[in-house]
Amino acid sequence: MKLLTILLTLGLALTASSFAAKPGKEGKKGGNRAVGEALKAADKNSNHTIDGEEVAALSEAIGKAGADSPLKALAKSSDGKLTEDEVKAINAKMAARGGEKKKKKNK
């Protein structure tokens, strides 16, 4: 009887753990959302492009962000400042996302 109870308990525990959320995926979604919100906030004129003073403001936000912040992924160099290539990559992603949202609205 004790063996049956132990086996049932183990089975329930293993089943419950398999339904638990995967922390890596959830963390990544949360990180992407945080980066997206930061980019949207940095894009003061809402043109889906980080340009002019917006680059400086975003670089400053990256510099102030904690070591584990998803914003740090935007600046590939360890100095926390955005290079021209990094800004181009950010702008390409923002333009693509802006186009996707427009398509969804038109449907």
C-alpha positions as YAML, in Angstrom:
chain: A
units: angstrom
residues:
- id: 1
  name: MET
  ca: [0.00, 0.00, 0.00]
- id: 2
  name: LYS
  ca: [2.84, 2.39, 0.85]
- id: 3
  name: LEU
  ca: [4.52, 1.56, -2.45]
- id: 4
  name: LEU
  ca: [1.32, 2.38, -4.34]
- id: 5
  name: THR
  ca: [1.01, 5.73, -2.52]
- id: 6
  name: ILE
  ca: [4.63, 6.61, -3.30]
- id: 7
  name: LEU
  ca: [4.24, 5.69, -6.97]
- id: 8
  name: LEU
  ca: [1.05, 7.72, -7.32]
- id: 9
  name: THR
  ca: [2.66, 10.72, -5.62]
- id: 10
  name: LEU
  ca: [5.69, 10.48, -7.90]
- id: 11
  name: GLY
  ca: [3.50, 10.15, -10.96]
- id: 12
  name: LEU
  ca: [1.46, 13.22, -10.03]
- id: 13
  name: ALA
  ca: [4.58, 15.24, -9.30]
- id: 14
  name: LEU
  ca: [6.15, 14.37, -12.65]
- id: 15
  name: THR
  ca: [2.93, 15.10, -14.51]
- id: 16
  name: ALA
  ca: [2.53, 18.48, -12.81]
- id: 17
  name: SER
  ca: [6.11, 19.47, -13.58]
- id: 18
  name: SER
  ca: [5.67, 18.66, -17.25]
- id: 19
  name: PHE
  ca: [2.79, 21.16, -17.46]
- id: 20
  name: ALA
  ca: [4.76, 23.95, -15.80]
- id: 21
  name: ALA
  ca: [5.76, 26.90, -17.98]
- id: 22
  name: LYS
  ca: [9.22, 26.81, -19.46]
- id: 23
  name: PRO
  ca: [11.15, 29.71, -17.87]
- id: 24
  name: GLY
  ca: [13.38, 30.30, -20.89]
- id: 25
  name: LYS
  ca: [10.51, 30.94, -23.27]
- id: 26
  name: GLU
  ca: [8.56, 33.11, -20.86]
- id: 27
  name: GLY
  ca: [11.67, 35.12, -20.04]
- id: 28
  name: LYS
  ca: [12.43, 35.67, -23.69]
- id: 29
  name: LYS
  ca: [8.92, 36.92, -24.42]
- id: 30
  name: GLY
  ca: [9.11, 39.28, -21.48]
- id: 31
  name: GLY
  ca: [12.51, 40.48, -22.66]
- id: 32
  name: ASN
  ca: [11.28, 41.07, -26.18]
- id: 33
  name: ARG
  ca: [8.31, 43.00, -24.84]
- id: 34
  name: ALA
  ca: [10.59, 45.16, -22.68]
- id: 35
  name: VAL
  ca: [12.87, 45.92, -25.62]
- id: 36
  name: GLY
  ca: [9.87, 46.68, -27.85]
- id: 37
  name: GLU
  ca: [8.42, 49.05, -25.29]
- id: 38
  name: ALA
  ca: [11.79, 50.78, -24.84]
- id: 39
  name: LEU
  ca: [12.15, 51.21, -28.60]
- id: 40
  name: LYS
  ca: [8.62, 52.55, -28.89]
- id: 41
  name: ALA
  ca: [9.32, 55.02, -26.09]
- id: 42
  name: ALA
  ca: [12.60, 56.06, -27.74]
- id: 43
  name: ASP
  ca: [10.86, 56.67, -31.08]
- id: 44
  name: LYS
  ca: [9.49, 60.08, -30.09]
- id: 45
  name: ASN
  ca: [8.14, 60.97, -33.53]
- id: 46
  name: SER
  ca: [6.58, 57.50, -34.11]
- id: 47
  name: ASN
  ca: [8.17, 57.03, -37.53]
- id: 48
  name: HIS
  ca: [9.39, 53.49, -36.74]
- id: 49
  name: THR
  ca: [12.98, 54.73, -36.96]
- id: 50
  name: ILE
  ca: [15.46, 55.62, -34.24]
- id: 51
  name: ASP
  ca: [17.21, 58.73, -35.54]
- id: 52
  name: GLY
  ca: [18.78, 61.97, -34.41]
- id: 53
  name: GLU
  ca: [18.44, 62.64, -30.72]
- id: 54
  name: GLU
  ca: [16.54, 59.38, -30.28]
- id: 55
  name: VAL
  ca: [19.80, 57.43, -30.82]
- id: 56
  name: ALA
  ca: [21.49, 59.34, -27.99]
- id: 57
  name: ALA
  ca: [18.51, 58.82, -25.68]
- id: 58
  name: LEU
  ca: [18.38, 55.08, -26.42]
- id: 59
  name: SER
  ca: [22.15, 54.76, -25.92]
- id: 60
  name: GLU
  ca: [21.76, 56.47, -22.55]
- id: 61
  name: ALA
  ca: [18.94, 54.10, -21.57]
- id: 62
  name: ILE
  ca: [21.10, 51.11, -22.53]
- id: 63
  name: GLY
  ca: [23.99, 52.50, -20.51]
- id: 64
  name: LYS
  ca: [21.77, 52.91, -17.43]
- id: 65
  name: ALA
  ca: [20.12, 49.48, -17.81]
- id: 66
  name: GLY
  ca: [21.16, 46.70, -15.47]
- id: 67
  name: ALA
  ca: [23.52, 43.96, -16.61]
- id: 68
  name: ASP
  ca: [20.65, 41.48, -16.99]
- id: 69
  name: SER
  ca: [18.41, 43.90, -18.90]
- id: 70
  name: PRO
  ca: [17.24, 42.81, -22.35]
- id: 71
  name: LEU
  ca: [18.19, 46.29, -23.58]
- id: 72
  name: LYS
  ca: [21.86, 45.32, -23.29]
- id: 73
  name: ALA
  ca: [21.33, 42.97, -26.26]
- id: 74
  name: LEU
  ca: [20.76, 45.97, -28.53]
- id: 75
  name: ALA
  ca: [24.35, 47.18, -28.10]
- id: 76
  name: LYS
  ca: [26.65, 44.34, -29.10]
- id: 77
  name: SER
  ca: [29.78, 46.11, -27.85]
- id: 78
  name: SER
  ca: [30.59, 46.08, -24.17]
- id: 79
  name: ASP
  ca: [30.66, 49.89, -23.92]
- id: 80
  name: GLY
  ca: [26.85, 50.08, -24.09]
- id: 81
  name: LYS
  ca: [26.82, 52.60, -26.93]
- id: 82
  name: LEU
  ca: [25.02, 51.98, -30.20]
- id: 83
  name: THR
  ca: [27.08, 51.79, -33.36]
- id: 84
  name: GLU
  ca: [25.77, 52.86, -36.74]
- id: 85
  name: ASP
  ca: [25.31, 49.21, -37.76]
- id: 86
  name: GLU
  ca: [23.36, 48.45, -34.58]
- id: 87
  name: VAL
  ca: [21.07, 51.43, -35.21]
- id: 88
  name: LYS
  ca: [20.48, 50.21, -38.78]
- id: 89
  name: ALA
  ca: [19.57, 46.74, -37.48]
- id: 90
  name: ILE
  ca: [17.18, 48.21, -34.91]
- id: 91
  name: ASN
  ca: [15.54, 50.42, -37.55]
- id: 92
  name: ALA
  ca: [15.11, 47.47, -39.91]
- id: 93
  name: LYS
  ca: [13.35, 45.48, -37.19]
- id: 94
  name: MET
  ca: [11.16, 48.43, -36.23]
- id: 95
  name: ALA
  ca: [10.16, 49.07, -39.84]
- id: 96
  name: ALA
  ca: [9.29, 45.40, -40.29]
- id: 97
  name: ARG
  ca: [7.20, 45.34, -37.12]
- id: 98
  name: GLY
  ca: [5.46, 48.57, -38.09]
- id: 99
  name: GLY
  ca: [4.53, 47.03, -41.44]
- id: 100
  name: GLU
  ca: [3.20, 43.89, -39.78]
- id: 101
  name: LYS
  ca: [0.95, 45.90, -37.49]
- id: 102
  name: LYS
  ca: [-0.41, 47.93, -40.41]
- id: 103
  name: LYS
  ca: [-1.25, 44.72, -42.29]
- id: 104
  name: LYS
  ca: [-3.11, 43.34, -39.26]
- id: 105
  name: LYS
  ca: [-5.14, 46.56, -38.92]
- id: 106
  name: ASN
  ca: [-6.14, 46.49, -42.59]
- id: 107
  name: LYS
  ca: [-7.55, 42.94, -42.37]
...
